Each structure stands twice: as structure tokens, then as C-alpha cells.
């Protein structure tokens, strides 16, 4: 047999610090960049072997 007792913990300060405005802006910028993830993953290369570029 086991006896388990629970009670409310005393209020304490938050464990994590508040997010700064710079952090909020960085998160917003990243979210905007992720609206079209393929746009960040494509590149064009010049053909250097005399053939046609793909």
C-alpha cells in the first residue's frame, strides 16, 4: 500500500526569463521565412563545362 499526498506549491518566480523584443522580432522573421521553405533551399548555378545549364 502507498499513501500519496499532494498540496499546492508556494508561488515562485518564473523559471524562464521573459522574451526580449529582439527575440520576438527574430521569431517573427523566421516564421515569415518559413511560409515558403523551398524559396530558401533553391539555387541557380552557371554551367562551366560548356553544356547547357539545368
C-alpha positions as CSV (number, residue, x, y, z in Angstrom):
1,X,0.0,0.0,0.0
2,X,1.1,3.5,-0.7
3,X,-0.1,6.9,0.7
4,X,0.3,9.8,-1.8
5,X,-0.4,13.3,-0.6
6,X,-0.5,16.4,-2.8
7,X,-0.6,20.1,-1.8
8,X,-0.1,23.3,-3.7
9,X,3.4,24.5,-4.1
10,X,4.3,28.0,-3.0
11,X,4.3,30.7,-5.7
12,X,7.8,31.3,-7.1
13,X,9.3,33.5,-9.8
14,X,9.1,32.1,-13.4
15,X,11.9,29.7,-14.3
16,X,12.4,31.2,-17.7
17,X,13.2,34.9,-18.3
18,X,10.8,37.0,-20.4
19,X,11.4,37.1,-24.1
20,X,13.0,40.3,-25.3
21,X,11.7,42.4,-28.2
22,X,14.7,41.3,-30.3
23,X,13.8,37.7,-29.7
24,X,10.2,38.3,-30.7
25,X,11.3,40.0,-33.9
26,X,13.7,37.1,-34.7
27,X,10.9,34.6,-34.2
28,X,8.6,36.7,-36.4
29,X,11.2,36.9,-39.1
30,X,11.8,33.2,-39.0
31,X,8.1,32.4,-39.2
32,X,7.8,34.7,-42.2
33,X,10.7,32.9,-43.9
34,X,9.1,29.6,-43.3
35,X,5.9,30.5,-45.3
36,X,7.8,29.3,-48.4
37,X,10.5,26.9,-47.2
38,X,11.5,25.9,-50.8
39,X,12.5,29.5,-51.5
40,X,15.3,29.2,-49.0
41,X,16.5,25.9,-50.4
42,X,16.9,26.6,-54.2
43,X,19.9,27.9,-56.0
44,X,20.9,28.6,-59.6
45,X,24.3,27.6,-60.9
46,X,26.1,28.7,-64.0
47,X,27.3,25.9,-66.4
48,X,31.1,25.9,-66.5
49,X,31.6,22.7,-68.7
50,X,30.3,24.1,-72.0
51,X,27.0,22.2,-71.7
52,X,23.5,23.6,-71.0
53,X,22.6,24.9,-67.6
54,X,19.9,22.9,-65.8
